[in-house]
Amino acid sequence: MKLAEALALRAGAARRAEQLRARIVASARLRGQADDLARQLREIDTLIQRTNWEADLLD
């Protein structure tokens, strides 16, 4: 294998590794956003349930 071919293979592997790292970072960021939205949803649901229990029913 010639030097140029070896360097091209190595550069391709480096690009693939960088793309993998970018996907991992993006998925971690999305997971964090999903966790935050889930927490907000639980808080809203708790507020709705508390309001339902505290509200007087009409006869």
Rosetta blueprint (number, residue, H / E / L):
1 M L
2 K L
3 L H
4 A H
5 E H
6 A H
7 L H
8 A H
9 L H
10 R H
11 A H
12 G H
13 A H
14 A H
15 R H
16 R H
17 A H
18 E H
19 Q H
20 L H
21 R H
22 A H
23 R H
24 I H
25 V H
26 A H
27 S H
28 A H
29 R H
30 L H
31 R H
32 G H
33 Q H
34 A H
35 D H
36 D H
37 L H
38 A H
39 R H
40 Q H
41 L H
42 R H
43 E H
44 I H
45 D H
46 T H
47 L H
48 I H
49 Q H
50 R H
51 T H
52 N H
53 W H
54 E H
55 A L
56 D L
57 L L
58 L L
59 D L
